[in-house]
């Protein structure tokens, strides 16, 4: 029998009235509202309901269970209402998001018999409760009223107020609170420092985050977590990594939240290799990942094709019983799909005990990425049959699947179904998919008309889709129209200039190529270097186009030379249309030979046993020459080669590609 049940049993069977000291003890350990009401009845029967200690215990017990009406009844029955009781009731209403009720109570406590004036604790409870319940704007308004009535917040009040200010992005109010904290002499308080860092992070003031931290030199787990979150939110991954390493170097005892935050920061800012390394380091420090860490790190494994690392995380999730978590399951589906194992992704998806729209989108998107439009559409239909409501991402995935497979009419159907049957208005990404669907099918004029009919101004994604389709079909006139729009919308995106140059080069319009190159020079822009990743024996290797720093570059180059000789002997000729320079054919061949995906595949060939499948991820779209070369190598070497570029997966086997040369 539990302690609280024993106390109630005792109170029900003793022959003398309950003791006013025993009732508060029983109420403190009371586990359920019915038992609390039974104790309340016992207090009334014994004439102890008006006892200050008993009444206060009853009030706080009811508030612990969220029974504000019962708590108010107790307060009304108290002969001498105290500021403590009123403050607790105000805070409880605020914590439920009942701003109006909390403010009404604030007025009542003053107007009632023997009016009670609120104190700083009352106002702190009001501001804190409103902020925790998601009523941040009301919390800021309460703070302003508090100040207007002459109350100055203490350390607790400042911390709560700063959190609310950050949530509503009122940096000017935050700066005033910061100034007050300095004057009040509490700017170095640990809670205030953490709250300031959090507030400036939410308000986009990365430089202030670092300044506050460096002025305080306060290093604990809370400030570390706030720093990483704030800097990550403001795309300051390098600074977040630097400061995190400083915390580790000084021996600060960080927790799983700290490590998970820095891993997530790296993933969100494209620092995938650092995320993988930090995940290892985290475990080396004796910090065990939890069910939040796993979904955070899995995208990093997916982004650098680290399938073995992903499998290890999967096994860890199985051992810890995390697979029932919908976010872990969805992240595993996404990871396997992006690592080229779409069948494994489907196995995970089918085994999930419950699924949400994110789970369905991950699997449909996985099929789309692999060009398996039929499976994507079939799964979408199954999703509807299971009464799962699709969202904007779902239709982006379905339309992307149609674009990958060249399903023009099906794409039109789903574009219309999205609006007519599901009430989802097309967004920018849906129009971009439709432009791609029409453009890839050669319906460039129709795609251009669709852009002109859009109810809002098209962005770079839409015009980029048209420019990409112009490359496929060699339409110079429309390419120039799309490129002009892109140069205005995305003046620093070198890829648009390069794509237009490719179109000119494929038509041998060298004046156009030179003109674009001059434009790039004028704005100080350089072509983004191709970069590819390949996992070999549980280690991820990164290869850059034109970079000779890899320790095995001599062997890689030698292997490529051997393959080039064999390709030419068997009649394969490089497609030099994809080189931007008006140079001699041999020089073009040399430029093409060092594309990063070829370097990665060559490394894979010399580092693994015959027949081992190779998986490569590239940061740019694969060029036509490399695509043809991969087909040849897969046949000549007897290897399955998977290349994921920015657009889709290409699975090369026996001289053929899964895309059917349509990409």
KAKA-V388663 format. One record per residue. N is the residue number from 1. BURIAL is 1 if it has 16 or more other C-alpha atoms within 10 Angstrom, else 0. Layout:
# KAKA-V388663
n burial
N BURIAL
N BURIAL
This chain:
# KAKA-V388663
n burial
1 0
2 0
3 0
4 1
5 0
6 0
7 1
8 1
9 0
10 0
11 1
12 0
13 0
14 0
15 0
16 0
17 0
18 1
19 0
20 1
21 0
22 0
23 1
24 1
25 0
26 1
27 1
28 0
29 0
30 1
31 1
32 0
33 0
34 0
35 1
36 1
37 1
38 0
39 1
40 1
41 0
42 1
43 1
44 0
45 0
46 0
47 0
48 1
49 1
50 1
51 0
52 1
53 0
54 1
55 1
56 1
57 1
58 1
59 1
60 1
61 1
62 1
63 1
64 1
65 0
66 1
67 0
68 1
69 0
70 1
71 1
72 1
73 0
74 1
75 1
76 0
77 0
78 1
79 0
80 0
81 1
82 1
83 1
84 0
85 1
86 1
87 1
88 1
89 1
90 1
91 1
92 1
93 1
94 1
95 1
96 1
97 1
98 1
99 1
100 0
101 1
102 1
103 0
104 0
105 1
106 1
107 0
108 0
109 1
110 0
111 0
112 0
113 0
114 0
115 0
116 1
117 0
118 1
119 0
120 1
121 1
122 1
123 1
124 1
125 1
126 1
127 1
128 1
129 1
130 1
131 1
132 1
133 1
134 1
135 1
136 1
137 1
138 1
139 1
140 1
141 0
142 1
143 1
144 0
145 0
146 1
147 0
148 0
149 0
150 0
151 0
152 1
153 1
154 0
155 1
156 0
157 1
158 1
159 1
160 1
161 1
162 1
163 1
164 1
165 1
166 1
167 1
168 1
169 1
170 1
171 1
172 0
173 1
174 1
175 1
176 0
177 1
178 1
179 0
180 1
181 1
182 0
183 0
184 0
185 0
186 1
187 1
188 1
189 0
190 1
191 1
192 1
193 1
194 1
195 1
196 1
197 1
198 1
199 1
200 1
201 1
202 1
203 1
204 1
205 1
206 1
207 0
208 0
209 1
210 1
211 0
212 1
213 1
214 0
215 0
216 0
217 0
218 1
219 1
220 0
221 1
222 1
223 1
224 1
225 1
226 1
227 1
228 1
229 1
230 1
231 1
232 1
233 1
234 1
235 1
236 1
237 1
238 0
239 1
240 1
241 1
242 0
243 1
244 1
245 0
246 0
247 1
248 0
249 0
250 0
251 0
252 0
253 0
254 1
255 1
256 1
257 1
258 1
259 1
260 1
261 1
262 1
263 1
264 1
265 1
266 1
267 1
268 1
269 0
270 0
271 1
272 1
273 1
274 1
275 1
276 1
277 0
278 1
279 1
280 0
281 0
282 1
283 0
284 0
285 0
286 0
287 1
288 0
289 1
290 0
291 1
292 1
293 1
294 1
295 1
296 1
297 1
298 1
299 1
300 1
301 1
302 1
303 1
304 1
305 1
306 1
307 1
308 1
309 1
310 1
311 1
312 0
313 1
314 1
315 0
316 1
317 1
318 0
319 0
320 0
321 0
322 1
323 1
324 0
325 1
326 1
327 1
328 1
329 1
330 1
331 1
332 1
333 1
334 1
335 1
336 1
337 1
338 1
339 1
340 1
341 1
342 1
343 0
344 1
345 1
346 1
347 0
348 1
349 1
350 0
351 0
352 1
353 0
354 0
355 1
356 0
357 0
358 1
359 1
360 1
361 1
362 1
363 1
364 1
365 1
366 1
367 1
368 1
369 1
370 1
371 1
372 1
373 1
374 1
375 1
376 1
377 1
378 0
379 1
380 1
381 0
382 0
383 1
384 0
385 0
386 0
387 0
388 0
389 0
390 1
391 0
392 0
393 1
394 1
395 1
396 1
397 1
398 1
399 1
400 1
401 1
402 1
403 1
404 1
405 1
406 1
407 1
408 1
409 0
410 1
411 1
412 0
413 0
414 1
415 1
416 1
417 0
418 1
419 0
420 0
421 0
422 0
423 0
424 1
425 0
426 1
427 0
428 1
429 1
430 1
431 1
432 1
433 1
434 1
435 1
436 1
437 1
438 1
439 1
440 1
441 1
442 1
443 1
444 1
445 0
446 0
447 1
448 1
449 0
450 0
451 1
452 0
453 0
454 0
455 0
456 0
457 0
458 1
459 1
460 1
461 1
462 1
463 1
464 1
465 1
466 1
467 1
468 1
469 1
470 1
471 1
472 0
473 0
474 1
475 1
476 1
477 0
478 1
479 1
480 1
481 0
482 1
483 1
484 1
485 1
486 1
487 0
488 0
489 0
490 1
491 0
492 1
493 1
494 0
495 0
496 1
497 1
498 1
499 1
500 1
501 1
502 1
503 1
504 1
505 1
506 1
507 0
508 0
509 0
510 1
511 0
512 1
513 1
514 1
515 0
516 1
517 1
518 0
519 0
520 1
521 0
522 0
523 0
524 0
525 1
526 0
527 0
528 0
529 0
530 1
531 1
532 1
533 1
534 1
535 1
536 1
537 0
538 0
539 0
540 1
541 1
542 1
543 1
544 1
545 1
546 1
547 0
548 0
549 0
550 0
551 0
552 0
553 1
554 0
555 0
556 1
557 1
558 0
559 1
560 1
561 0
562 0
563 1
564 1
565 0
566 0
567 1
568 0
569 0
570 0
571 0
572 0
573 0
574 1
575 1
576 1
577 1
578 1
579 1
580 1
581 1
582 0
583 0
584 0
585 0
586 0
587 0
588 1
589 1
590 0
591 1
592 1
593 1
594 1
595 1
596 1
597 1
598 1
599 1
600 1
601 1
602 1
603 1
604 1
605 1
606 0
607 0
608 0
609 0
610 0
611 0
612 0
613 1
614 1
615 1
616 1
617 1
618 1
619 1
620 1
621 0
622 1
623 1
624 1
625 1
626 1
627 1
628 1
629 1
630 1
631 1
632 1
633 1
634 1
635 1
636 0
637 0
638 1
639 1
640 1
641 1
642 1
643 1
644 1
645 1
646 0
647 1
648 1
649 1
650 1
651 1
652 1
653 1
654 1
655 1
656 1
657 1
658 0
659 1
660 0
661 0
662 0
663 1
